[in-house]
Amino acid sequence: MKGRLDRLLTRVIPSGSVLQRTVKSGGWVTVTKISLRLSQVLMLVVLARLLSPRDFGIMGIALLTLSATERLTEIGLDAALIQQKKDNVDEYLNTTWCLEIGRGILAFSALFVLAPFIAAGFGEPQAETLIRVLGVVPILFGLRNPGVVYFEKDLEFHKDFIYQSSGGLAQLVVGVGYALYSPTVWALVFASISRPAAQTATSYYLHDYRPWPSFEYDAARELIAFGKWITGASILRFLYSQGDDAFIGWYLSATALGFYQYAYRLADMPPTEMAGVVAKLMFPAYSKLQGDQAKLQQAVLRSTRFTAFLAFPIGFGIALVTPSFVPAILGSEWLAIVLTMQILAVYGLLHALTRIYGSLWKSVGRPDYDVKTGLIRIGAIAVLIWPATARWGIEGTALVITGVYLVLMVPIRIHITAKLTEMPSWKIYREYLYPCIAAGTMFGTLWFARTLIEVPPLVEFLALVPAGAVIYFTVSLLLDKQFNWGIGQVGQMITKAIR
């Protein structure tokens, strides 16, 4: 019995070569992301039945304020430590801990002082108290054990799974539990606080490093020198990923913001978080391949192929099932988000396809590319968002976000990645062809079938999901066999690495 257990642990705990550790870690990252997102989706679905769109909108204003503060104070310490070629970074951890605590206190102070002005600016006085209470979130995060950076640096994602899942479980239990007791916006507030509280407690259980208030100026300067580009990218990421939320909350209403944020989360979360698994996994893997251009090219193409294989059916599938999912699962109160969610499903697909390239840029010491491309994106959105929103409401906002990413960001990010890896851009574009054909076939077939048969929304939703999976994988197998796509080889490589 013990021998079987040892063999099982050997298979699932990351060990062996870089490839084997990367693949095994990928399994843990996947499980982590899936469990976290399932818990979040479950919480959102349950709370959608208990709370109003306006409750989500008011909470959205508070979360926007919290996110802006966190972005403005982000200094990229974890990324700086992971990118370090040294295996042991203990000499930096006390300084990291002090910097994170200081950052948390600064964020809390800013939120406490600015809360009434921000609430007044959005015309929602109720948001003031929420913003101040949420100020404890960055403090709780800052108190976590800095040793958790080793989970990602050493590809020990089985520990990261426990660390992350503790927060997701706490958020689900607290959010749903409080909403059942008192269906108010405070269910969302306490859910948001419970997550960093649980993760901080778990971090000290999972890693034996014990931080101490000790600050090394030289270590701080070194970490911040790398992290300055992460800071810039973080600020810009807030502007282009949540600037649209802020604009809707200010220009339209809290209710419109609630509708938009809910549609955005449900449409963007599944494909983007899937790509986040690959991105998180490939950052340390890319870092270990620095200097070997041939292997780096191969890693980029394989990760692109795998990401595209998963992202296309998710993106197309969300657009397909939204008309039945919303009335069946969320309720008639949320019907206003159907078209917005379908448009944002296209954005989620595009975002997922190119998200992984940011990990490559950081791994080769060029995090500045995220900042520079982000400036282009923000400029384009800033020009278009007002007239589009004024004419078409939240659907217009979604069109701008999606159109800018399609026309500008996709070709720019692919061009930069191709240049860094010294290969032609068409090799990357080629990886999108076959999954696009398979997903398009799935979408077209089932959309046509929907017009022929009229059934209740819940029945339709439950039928579309498995039917879509069968069609997509069948077409994919045929394409792989006929044109030597290569997705089967990636699957074999993953299977071999696990053994």
VENNORUR-V589988 format. One record per residue. N is the residue number from 1. RES is the residue in one small letter. PHI is phi in radians with two decimals (999 if undefined). D_LAST is the distance of its C-alpha to the last C-alpha in Angstrom with 1 decimal. Layout:
n:N res:RES phi:PHI d_last:D_LAST
n:N res:RES phi:PHI d_last:D_LAST
//
This chain:
n:1 res:m phi:999 d_last:19.0
n:2 res:k phi:-1.11 d_last:18.4
n:3 res:g phi:-1.12 d_last:15.7
n:4 res:r phi:-1.13 d_last:13.8
n:5 res:l phi:-1.10 d_last:14.5
n:6 res:d phi:-1.07 d_last:13.3
n:7 res:r phi:-1.14 d_last:9.8
n:8 res:l phi:-1.13 d_last:9.9
n:9 res:l phi:-1.11 d_last:11.3
n:10 res:t phi:-1.10 d_last:8.8
n:11 res:r phi:-1.28 d_last:6.1
n:12 res:v phi:-1.70 d_last:9.1
n:13 res:i phi:-1.43 d_last:11.4
n:14 res:p phi:-0.98 d_last:11.4
n:15 res:s phi:-2.81 d_last:11.0
n:16 res:g phi:1.63 d_last:10.5
n:17 res:s phi:-1.24 d_last:12.1
n:18 res:v phi:-1.02 d_last:14.1
n:19 res:l phi:-1.08 d_last:11.9
n:20 res:q phi:-1.11 d_last:8.7
n:21 res:r phi:-1.15 d_last:11.3
n:22 res:t phi:-1.13 d_last:13.0
n:23 res:v phi:-1.17 d_last:10.5
n:24 res:k phi:-1.11 d_last:9.6
n:25 res:s phi:-1.10 d_last:13.3
n:26 res:g phi:-1.02 d_last:14.1
n:27 res:g phi:-1.08 d_last:12.9
n:28 res:w phi:-1.19 d_last:15.2
n:29 res:v phi:-1.09 d_last:17.9
n:30 res:t phi:-1.08 d_last:17.9
n:31 res:v phi:-1.07 d_last:18.3
n:32 res:t phi:-1.06 d_last:20.9
n:33 res:k phi:-1.10 d_last:22.8
n:34 res:i phi:-1.11 d_last:22.8
n:35 res:s phi:-1.12 d_last:24.0
n:36 res:l phi:-1.15 d_last:26.6
n:37 res:r phi:-1.25 d_last:27.9
n:38 res:l phi:-1.12 d_last:28.1
n:39 res:s phi:-1.14 d_last:30.1
n:40 res:q phi:-1.19 d_last:32.3
n:41 res:v phi:-1.10 d_last:32.9
n:42 res:l phi:-1.06 d_last:33.7
n:43 res:m phi:-1.10 d_last:36.1
n:44 res:l phi:-1.10 d_last:37.7
n:45 res:v phi:-1.13 d_last:38.2
n:46 res:v phi:-1.13 d_last:39.8
n:47 res:l phi:-1.20 d_last:41.9
n:48 res:a phi:-1.10 d_last:43.0
n:49 res:r phi:-1.43 d_last:44.7
n:50 res:l phi:-1.81 d_last:46.3
n:51 res:l phi:-1.96 d_last:47.3
n:52 res:s phi:-1.69 d_last:49.2
n:53 res:p phi:-0.96 d_last:48.2
n:54 res:r phi:-1.15 d_last:50.8
n:55 res:d phi:-1.02 d_last:49.0
n:56 res:f phi:-1.13 d_last:45.8
n:57 res:g phi:-1.18 d_last:48.0
n:58 res:i phi:-1.12 d_last:49.7
n:59 res:m phi:-1.10 d_last:46.4
n:60 res:g phi:-1.06 d_last:45.2
n:61 res:i phi:-1.10 d_last:48.1
n:62 res:a phi:-1.13 d_last:47.1
n:63 res:l phi:-1.20 d_last:43.5
n:64 res:l phi:-1.05 d_last:44.6
n:65 res:t phi:-1.12 d_last:46.8
n:66 res:l phi:-1.08 d_last:44.0
n:67 res:s phi:-1.08 d_last:41.6
n:68 res:a phi:-1.07 d_last:44.3
n:69 res:t phi:-1.14 d_last:45.0
n:70 res:e phi:-1.14 d_last:41.3
n:71 res:r phi:-1.15 d_last:40.9
n:72 res:l phi:-1.16 d_last:44.2
n:73 res:t phi:-1.84 d_last:43.1
n:74 res:e phi:-1.19 d_last:39.4
n:75 res:i phi:-2.14 d_last:38.9
n:76 res:g phi:1.08 d_last:35.2
n:77 res:l phi:-1.18 d_last:34.5
n:78 res:d phi:-1.07 d_last:30.8
n:79 res:a phi:-1.09 d_last:30.2
n:80 res:a phi:-1.12 d_last:32.3
n:81 res:l phi:-1.27 d_last:30.3
n:82 res:i phi:-1.16 d_last:26.9
n:83 res:q phi:-1.25 d_last:28.3
n:84 res:q phi:-1.00 d_last:29.5
n:85 res:k phi:-1.27 d_last:28.0
n:86 res:k phi:-1.18 d_last:28.5
n:87 res:d phi:-1.30 d_last:25.6
n:88 res:n phi:-1.83 d_last:28.2
n:89 res:v phi:-2.07 d_last:30.6
n:90 res:d phi:-1.00 d_last:32.4
n:91 res:e phi:-1.11 d_last:35.7
n:92 res:y phi:-1.71 d_last:35.7
n:93 res:l phi:-1.22 d_last:34.7
n:94 res:n phi:-1.11 d_last:38.2
n:95 res:t phi:-1.13 d_last:39.7
n:96 res:t phi:-1.04 d_last:37.2
n:97 res:w phi:-1.05 d_last:37.9
n:98 res:c phi:-1.10 d_last:41.7
n:99 res:l phi:-1.12 d_last:41.4
n:100 res:e phi:-1.18 d_last:39.4
n:101 res:i phi:-1.14 d_last:42.0
n:102 res:g phi:-1.06 d_last:44.8
n:103 res:r phi:-1.08 d_last:43.4
n:104 res:g phi:-1.10 d_last:43.1
n:105 res:i phi:-1.14 d_last:46.7
n:106 res:l phi:-1.08 d_last:47.9
n:107 res:a phi:-1.13 d_last:46.3
n:108 res:f phi:-1.06 d_last:47.7
n:109 res:s phi:-1.09 d_last:51.2
n:110 res:a phi:-1.12 d_last:51.1
n:111 res:l phi:-1.14 d_last:50.1
n:112 res:f phi:-1.13 d_last:52.8
n:113 res:v phi:-1.30 d_last:55.5
n:114 res:l phi:-1.50 d_last:54.6
n:115 res:a phi:-0.89 d_last:53.9
n:116 res:p phi:-1.12 d_last:57.5
n:117 res:f phi:-1.24 d_last:57.8
n:118 res:i phi:-1.18 d_last:54.6
n:119 res:a phi:-1.05 d_last:55.4
n:120 res:a phi:-1.16 d_last:58.8
n:121 res:g phi:-1.09 d_last:57.5
n:122 res:f phi:-1.54 d_last:55.5
n:123 res:g phi:1.25 d_last:58.4
n:124 res:e phi:-2.29 d_last:56.3
n:125 res:p phi:-0.98 d_last:57.9
n:126 res:q phi:-1.09 d_last:55.4
n:127 res:a phi:-1.25 d_last:52.6
n:128 res:e phi:-1.02 d_last:54.2
n:129 res:t phi:-1.13 d_last:53.3
n:130 res:l phi:-1.07 d_last:49.7
n:131 res:i phi:-1.07 d_last:49.2
n:132 res:r phi:-1.14 d_last:50.6
n:133 res:v phi:-1.15 d_last:48.4
n:134 res:l phi:-1.17 d_last:45.2
n:135 res:g phi:-1.08 d_last:46.2
n:136 res:v phi:-1.31 d_last:44.5
n:137 res:v phi:-1.03 d_last:41.0
n:138 res:p phi:-1.12 d_last:40.8
n:139 res:i phi:-1.19 d_last:42.2
n:140 res:l phi:-1.07 d_last:39.5
n:141 res:f phi:-1.13 d_last:36.8
n:142 res:g phi:-1.11 d_last:38.4
n:143 res:l phi:-1.44 d_last:38.3
n:144 res:r phi:-1.10 d_last:34.5
n:145 res:n phi:-1.20 d_last:32.8
n:146 res:p phi:-1.15 d_last:32.2
n:147 res:g phi:-1.15 d_last:29.2
n:148 res:v phi:-1.12 d_last:27.1
n:149 res:v phi:-1.09 d_last:26.9
n:150 res:y phi:-1.19 d_last:24.2
n:151 res:f phi:-1.03 d_last:21.8
n:152 res:e phi:-1.53 d_last:21.7
n:153 res:k phi:-1.08 d_last:22.6
n:154 res:d phi:-1.71 d_last:19.8
n:155 res:l phi:1.00 d_last:17.2
n:156 res:e phi:-1.67 d_last:17.4
n:157 res:f phi:-1.34 d_last:17.6
n:158 res:h phi:-1.18 d_last:16.9
n:159 res:k phi:-1.33 d_last:20.3
n:160 res:d phi:-1.09 d_last:21.7
n:161 res:f phi:-1.04 d_last:20.8
n:162 res:i phi:-1.15 d_last:23.1
n:163 res:y phi:-1.05 d_last:25.7
n:164 res:q phi:-1.22 d_last:26.0
n:165 res:s phi:-1.16 d_last:25.8
n:166 res:s phi:-1.05 d_last:28.6
n:167 res:g phi:-1.22 d_last:30.9
n:168 res:g phi:-1.10 d_last:30.0
n:169 res:l phi:-1.15 d_last:30.7
n:170 res:a phi:-1.08 d_last:33.9
n:171 res:q phi:-1.08 d_last:35.1
n:172 res:l phi:-1.11 d_last:34.6
n:173 res:v phi:-1.12 d_last:36.3
n:174 res:v phi:-1.19 d_last:39.1
n:175 res:g phi:-1.08 d_last:39.8
n:176 res:v phi:-1.22 d_last:40.0
n:177 res:g phi:-1.05 d_last:41.6
n:178 res:y phi:-1.21 d_last:44.3
n:179 res:a phi:-1.13 d_last:44.9
n:180 res:l phi:-1.18 d_last:45.5
n:181 res:y phi:-1.37 d_last:48.0
n:182 res:s phi:-2.54 d_last:49.6
n:183 res:p phi:-1.28 d_last:48.6
n:184 res:t phi:-2.26 d_last:49.5
n:185 res:v phi:-1.10 d_last:48.0
n:186 res:w phi:-1.18 d_last:47.4
n:187 res:a phi:-1.08 d_last:44.4
n:188 res:l phi:-1.20 d_last:42.7
n:189 res:v phi:-1.13 d_last:44.0
n:190 res:f phi:-1.17 d_last:42.8
n:191 res:a phi:-1.11 d_last:39.3
n:192 res:s phi:-1.16 d_last:39.1
n:193 res:i phi:-1.32 d_last:40.1
n:194 res:s phi:-1.13 d_last:37.9
n:195 res:r phi:-1.13 d_last:34.7
n:196 res:p phi:-1.14 d_last:35.3
n:197 res:a phi:-1.10 d_last:36.9
n:198 res:a phi:-1.18 d_last:33.8
n:199 res:q phi:-1.16 d_last:31.5
n:200 res:t phi:-1.11 d_last:33.8
n:201 res:a phi:-1.09 d_last:34.0
n:202 res:t phi:-1.16 d_last:30.2
n:203 res:s phi:-1.06 d_last:29.7
n:204 res:y phi:-1.38 d_last:31.6
n:205 res:y phi:-1.36 d_last:29.6
n:206 res:l phi:-1.47 d_last:26.2
n:207 res:h phi:-2.23 d_last:27.3
n:208 res:d phi:-1.48 d_last:29.6
n:209 res:y phi:-1.19 d_last:31.5
n:210 res:r phi:-2.13 d_last:35.1
n:211 res:p phi:-1.21 d_last:37.1
n:212 res:w phi:-2.43 d_last:40.8
n:213 res:p phi:-1.09 d_last:43.5
n:214 res:s phi:-2.50 d_last:43.5
n:215 res:f phi:-2.20 d_last:44.0
n:216 res:e phi:-1.89 d_last:43.6
n:217 res:y phi:-1.06 d_last:45.5
n:218 res:d phi:-1.12 d_last:43.8
n:219 res:a phi:-1.13 d_last:40.3
n:220 res:a phi:-1.09 d_last:41.4
n:221 res:r phi:-1.11 d_last:43.0
n:222 res:e phi:-1.14 d_last:39.8
n:223 res:l phi:-1.16 d_last:37.6
n:224 res:i phi:-1.23 d_last:40.3
n:225 res:a phi:-1.06 d_last:40.8
n:226 res:f phi:-1.31 d_last:37.3
n:227 res:g phi:-1.30 d_last:37.5
n:228 res:k phi:-1.06 d_last:40.8
n:229 res:w phi:-1.28 d_last:39.1
n:230 res:i phi:-1.14 d_last:36.7
n:231 res:t phi:-1.07 d_last:39.9
n:232 res:g phi:-1.05 d_last:41.5
n:233 res:a phi:-1.13 d_last:38.6
n:234 res:s phi:-1.14 d_last:38.4
n:235 res:i phi:-1.12 d_last:42.1
n:236 res:l phi:-1.14 d_last:41.9
n:237 res:r phi:-1.10 d_last:38.9
n:238 res:f phi:-1.12 d_last:41.0
n:239 res:l phi:-1.12 d_last:43.9
n:240 res:y phi:-1.56 d_last:42.1
n:241 res:s phi:-1.72 d_last:39.7
n:242 res:q phi:-2.26 d_last:42.3
n:243 res:g phi:-1.09 d_last:45.6
n:244 res:d phi:-1.13 d_last:45.9
n:245 res:d phi:-1.09 d_last:45.7
n:246 res:a phi:-1.06 d_last:48.4
n:247 res:f phi:-1.14 d_last:50.6
n:248 res:i phi:-1.11 d_last:50.3
n:249 res:g phi:-1.09 d_last:51.1
n:250 res:w phi:-1.43 d_last:54.1
n:251 res:y phi:-1.44 d_last:55.4
n:252 res:l phi:-1.78 d_last:54.8
n:253 res:s phi:-2.94 d_last:54.2
n:254 res:a phi:-1.13 d_last:51.9
n:255 res:t phi:-1.13 d_last:51.4
n:256 res:a phi:-1.06 d_last:50.4
n:257 res:l phi:-1.12 d_last:48.0
n:258 res:g phi:-1.05 d_last:46.5
n:259 res:f phi:-1.07 d_last:46.0
n:260 res:y phi:-1.15 d_last:44.6
n:261 res:q phi:-1.10 d_last:42.1
n:262 res:y phi:-1.14 d_last:40.9
n:263 res:a phi:-1.08 d_last:40.4
n:264 res:y phi:-1.07 d_last:38.7
n:265 res:r phi:-1.06 d_last:36.2
n:266 res:l phi:-1.21 d_last:35.3
n:267 res:a phi:-1.48 d_last:35.1
n:268 res:d phi:-1.56 d_last:33.5
n:269 res:m phi:-1.04 d_last:31.1
n:270 res:p phi:-1.05 d_last:28.4
n:271 res:p phi:-1.21 d_last:27.8
n:272 res:t phi:-1.21 d_last:28.5
n:273 res:e phi:-1.21 d_last:26.3
n:274 res:m phi:-1.06 d_last:23.4
n:275 res:a phi:-1.14 d_last:24.2
n:276 res:g phi:-1.09 d_last:24.6
n:277 res:v phi:-1.03 d_last:21.0
n:278 res:v phi:-1.14 d_last:20.2
n:279 res:a phi:-1.11 d_last:23.2
n:280 res:k phi:-1.11 d_last:22.4
n:281 res:l phi:-1.22 d_last:18.9
n:282 res:m phi:-1.39 d_last:20.2
n:283 res:f phi:-1.01 d_last:23.2
n:284 res:p phi:-1.15 d_last:21.6
n:285 res:a phi:-1.17 d_last:19.2
n:286 res:y phi:-1.03 d_last:22.4
n:287 res:s phi:-1.05 d_last:24.2
n:288 res:k phi:-1.32 d_last:21.9
n:289 res:l phi:-1.73 d_last:22.4
n:290 res:q phi:-0.99 d_last:26.2
n:291 res:g phi:1.71 d_last:28.0
n:292 res:d phi:-1.93 d_last:25.6
n:293 res:q phi:-1.12 d_last:27.1
n:294 res:a phi:-1.12 d_last:25.1
n:295 res:k phi:-1.19 d_last:21.7
n:296 res:l phi:-1.16 d_last:23.4
n:297 res:q phi:-1.03 d_last:24.8
n:298 res:q phi:-1.08 d_last:21.5
n:299 res:a phi:-1.15 d_last:19.9
n:300 res:v phi:-1.13 d_last:23.1
n:301 res:l phi:-1.16 d_last:23.1
n:302 res:r phi:-1.19 d_last:19.5
n:303 res:s phi:-1.18 d_last:20.0
n:304 res:t phi:-1.14 d_last:23.4
n:305 res:r phi:-1.07 d_last:22.0
n:306 res:f phi:-1.18 d_last:19.5
n:307 res:t phi:-1.09 d_last:22.3
n:308 res:a phi:-1.11 d_last:24.9
n:309 res:f phi:-1.04 d_last:22.9
n:310 res:l phi:-1.58 d_last:22.8
n:311 res:a phi:-1.27 d_last:26.2
n:312 res:f phi:-1.06 d_last:28.5
n:313 res:p phi:-1.17 d_last:28.1
n:314 res:i phi:-1.18 d_last:28.4
n:315 res:g phi:-1.10 d_last:31.5
n:316 res:f phi:-1.11 d_last:33.1
n:317 res:g phi:-1.16 d_last:32.3
n:318 res:i phi:-1.10 d_last:34.0
n:319 res:a phi:-1.05 d_last:37.1
n:320 res:l phi:-1.27 d_last:37.1
n:321 res:v phi:-1.58 d_last:36.9
n:322 res:t phi:-0.93 d_last:39.0
n:323 res:p phi:-1.06 d_last:42.4
n:324 res:s phi:-1.69 d_last:41.2
n:325 res:f phi:-1.13 d_last:39.0
n:326 res:v phi:-1.09 d_last:41.7
n:327 res:p phi:-1.19 d_last:44.5
n:328 res:a phi:-1.33 d_last:42.2
n:329 res:i phi:-1.76 d_last:40.1
n:330 res:l phi:-1.56 d_last:42.1
n:331 res:g phi:1.91 d_last:45.6
n:332 res:s phi:-1.12 d_last:48.7
n:333 res:e phi:-1.11 d_last:49.4
n:334 res:w phi:-1.86 d_last:46.5
n:335 res:l phi:-1.05 d_last:47.4
n:336 res:a phi:-1.14 d_last:48.6
n:337 res:i phi:-1.64 d_last:45.1
n:338 res:v phi:-1.00 d_last:44.0
n:339 res:l phi:-1.13 d_last:45.0
n:340 res:t phi:-1.04 d_last:43.9
n:341 res:m phi:-1.16 d_last:40.5
n:342 res:q phi:-1.16 d_last:40.1
n:343 res:i phi:-1.10 d_last:41.2
n:344 res:l phi:-1.25 d_last:38.8
n:345 res:a phi:-1.11 d_last:35.9
n:346 res:v phi:-1.15 d_last:36.5
n:347 res:y phi:-1.07 d_last:36.6
n:348 res:g phi:-1.02 d_last:33.3
n:349 res:l phi:-1.11 d_last:31.6
n:350 res:l phi:-1.09 d_last:33.2
n:351 res:h phi:-1.08 d_last:32.4
n:352 res:a phi:-1.12 d_last:28.7
n:353 res:l phi:-1.07 d_last:28.5
n:354 res:t phi:-1.89 d_last:30.0
n:355 res:r phi:-1.09 d_last:29.0
n:356 res:i phi:-1.12 d_last:25.9
n:357 res:y phi:-1.28 d_last:28.3
n:358 res:g phi:-1.08 d_last:29.9
n:359 res:s phi:-1.13 d_last:26.8
n:360 res:l phi:-1.11 d_last:27.1
n:361 res:w phi:-1.04 d_last:30.8
n:362 res:k phi:-1.16 d_last:30.4
n:363 res:s phi:-1.16 d_last:27.7
n:364 res:v phi:-1.73 d_last:30.1
n:365 res:g phi:1.40 d_last:33.0
n:366 res:r phi:-2.15 d_last:34.8
n:367 res:p phi:-1.16 d_last:34.8
n:368 res:d phi:-1.12 d_last:38.4
n:369 res:y phi:-1.11 d_last:37.4
n:370 res:d phi:-1.10 d_last:36.6
n:371 res:v phi:-1.18 d_last:40.2
n:372 res:k phi:-1.18 d_last:41.8
n:373 res:t phi:-1.23 d_last:40.2
n:374 res:g phi:-1.12 d_last:40.9
n:375 res:l phi:-1.10 d_last:44.6
n:376 res:i phi:-1.09 d_last:44.8
n:377 res:r phi:-1.11 d_last:43.2
n:378 res:i phi:-1.12 d_last:45.5
n:379 res:g phi:-1.04 d_last:48.5
n:380 res:a phi:-1.16 d_last:47.9
n:381 res:i phi:-1.14 d_last:47.3
n:382 res:a phi:-1.05 d_last:50.3
n:383 res:v phi:-1.24 d_last:52.6
n:384 res:l phi:-1.74 d_last:51.5
n:385 res:i phi:-1.18 d_last:50.6
n:386 res:w phi:-1.15 d_last:54.2
n:387 res:p phi:-1.10 d_last:55.7
n:388 res:a phi:-1.19 d_last:52.8
n:389 res:t phi:-1.19 d_last:52.6
n:390 res:a phi:-1.10 d_last:56.4
n:391 res:r phi:-1.50 d_last:56.5
n:392 res:w phi:-2.11 d_last:53.5
n:393 res:g phi:1.23 d_last:52.4
n:394 res:i phi:-1.17 d_last:48.8
n:395 res:e phi:-1.13 d_last:47.9
n:396 res:g phi:-1.12 d_last:49.5
n:397 res:t phi:-1.06 d_last:47.5
n:398 res:a phi:-1.08 d_last:44.2
n:399 res:l phi:-1.11 d_last:45.4
n:400 res:v phi:-1.14 d_last:46.1
n:401 res:i phi:-1.03 d_last:42.7
n:402 res:t phi:-1.27 d_last:40.9
n:403 res:g phi:-1.12 d_last:43.3
n:404 res:v phi:-1.09 d_last:43.2
n:405 res:y phi:-1.20 d_last:39.4
n:406 res:l phi:-1.20 d_last:39.4
n:407 res:v phi:-1.39 d_last:42.3
n:408 res:l phi:-1.88 d_last:41.8
n:409 res:m phi:-1.25 d_last:38.5
n:410 res:v phi:-1.04 d_last:36.0
n:411 res:p phi:-1.13 d_last:37.7
n:412 res:i phi:-1.18 d_last:38.3
n:413 res:r phi:-1.15 d_last:34.8
n:414 res:i phi:-1.21 d_last:33.4
n:415 res:h phi:-1.06 d_last:36.1
n:416 res:i phi:-1.10 d_last:35.3
n:417 res:t phi:-1.10 d_last:31.6
n:418 res:a phi:-1.10 d_last:32.3
n:419 res:k phi:-1.15 d_last:34.8
n:420 res:l phi:-1.16 d_last:32.6
n:421 res:t phi:-1.70 d_last:29.9
n:422 res:e phi:1.02 d_last:32.6
n:423 res:m phi:-2.43 d_last:31.8
n:424 res:p phi:-1.20 d_last:34.0
n:425 res:s phi:-1.09 d_last:33.9
n:426 res:w phi:-1.09 d_last:33.6
n:427 res:k phi:-1.14 d_last:30.0
n:428 res:i phi:-1.30 d_last:29.2
n:429 res:y phi:-1.02 d_last:31.6
n:430 res:r phi:-1.05 d_last:30.1
n:431 res:e phi:-1.19 d_last:26.8
n:432 res:y phi:-1.55 d_last:28.9
n:433 res:l phi:-1.11 d_last:30.7
n:434 res:y phi:-1.15 d_last:28.4
n:435 res:p phi:-1.14 d_last:27.3
n:436 res:c phi:-1.16 d_last:31.0
n:437 res:i phi:-1.11 d_last:32.1
n:438 res:a phi:-1.15 d_last:29.7
n:439 res:a phi:-1.22 d_last:30.7
n:440 res:g phi:-1.12 d_last:34.3
n:441 res:t phi:-1.10 d_last:34.3
n:442 res:m phi:-1.04 d_last:32.9
n:443 res:f phi:-1.09 d_last:35.6
n:444 res:g phi:-1.10 d_last:38.4
n:445 res:t phi:-1.09 d_last:37.8
n:446 res:l phi:-1.34 d_last:37.7
n:447 res:w phi:-1.14 d_last:40.5
n:448 res:f phi:-1.17 d_last:42.7
n:449 res:a phi:-1.10 d_last:41.8
n:450 res:r phi:-1.07 d_last:42.7
n:451 res:t phi:-1.27 d_last:46.2
n:452 res:l phi:-1.57 d_last:46.7
n:453 res:i phi:-2.19 d_last:45.9
n:454 res:e phi:-1.87 d_last:47.2
n:455 res:v phi:-2.34 d_last:45.4
n:456 res:p phi:-1.02 d_last:45.3
n:457 res:p phi:-0.94 d_last:43.1
n:458 res:l phi:-1.14 d_last:40.7
n:459 res:v phi:-1.09 d_last:40.2
n:460 res:e phi:-1.06 d_last:39.8
n:461 res:f phi:-1.06 d_last:37.1
n:462 res:l phi:-1.16 d_last:35.2
n:463 res:a phi:-1.46 d_last:35.4
n:464 res:l phi:-1.16 d_last:34.6
n:465 res:v phi:-1.09 d_last:31.2
n:466 res:p phi:-1.16 d_last:29.4
n:467 res:a phi:-1.10 d_last:31.6
n:468 res:g phi:-1.10 d_last:30.6
n:469 res:a phi:-1.10 d_last:26.9
n:470 res:v phi:-1.10 d_last:27.4
n:471 res:i phi:-1.12 d_last:29.6
n:472 res:y phi:-1.09 d_last:27.5
n:473 res:f phi:-1.21 d_last:24.2
n:474 res:t phi:-1.13 d_last:26.3
n:475 res:v phi:-1.11 d_last:28.1
n:476 res:s phi:-1.09 d_last:25.0
n:477 res:l phi:-1.11 d_last:23.5
n:478 res:l phi:-1.14 d_last:26.9
n:479 res:l phi:-1.14 d_last:27.1
n:480 res:d phi:-1.14 d_last:23.7
n:481 res:k phi:-1.27 d_last:24.7
n:482 res:q phi:-1.40 d_last:28.3
n:483 res:f phi:-2.05 d_last:28.0
n:484 res:n phi:0.93 d_last:24.5
n:485 res:w phi:-0.96 d_last:24.0
n:486 res:g phi:1.90 d_last:20.5
n:487 res:i phi:-1.20 d_last:18.9
n:488 res:g phi:-1.15 d_last:16.8
n:489 res:q phi:-1.14 d_last:15.5
n:490 res:v phi:-1.11 d_last:14.6
n:491 res:g phi:-1.08 d_last:12.7
n:492 res:q phi:-1.13 d_last:10.8
n:493 res:m phi:-1.11 d_last:10.2
n:494 res:i phi:-1.13 d_last:8.9
n:495 res:t phi:-1.09 d_last:6.6
n:496 res:k phi:-1.12 d_last:5.4
n:497 res:a phi:-1.19 d_last:5.5
n:498 res:i phi:-1.28 d_last:3.8
n:499 res:r phi:-1.21 d_last:0.0
//
